[in-house]
Amino acid sequence: MDNLFNLLDRLDAANIYYTLGRNRSDTVLVTMTVVGMRVEIDVFRDGHMEMCVFCGSESPIENSDVLDEIIKSNSS
């Protein structure tokens, strides 16, 4: 639990916006977004962390077909 609060303290001190979520019973998901990057950090009950970094353009897309395709390809 200390690792989670240490991470949140570091993000707060850096004025980095984040959200908390829970997708698994043994982790808390910390999602942060900075320019050109989204970072997902799973903080596990035992204190270790796993991180995924997603880089890409932040340019807006006005073509609604893109959204339709994303929804269609990810529907179960």
Buried (B, 14 or more C-beta within 10 A) or exposed (E): EEBBEEBBEEBEEEEEEBEEEEEEEEBBBBBBBEEEEBBBBBBBEEEEEEEEEEEEEEEEEEEEEEEEEEEEEEEE
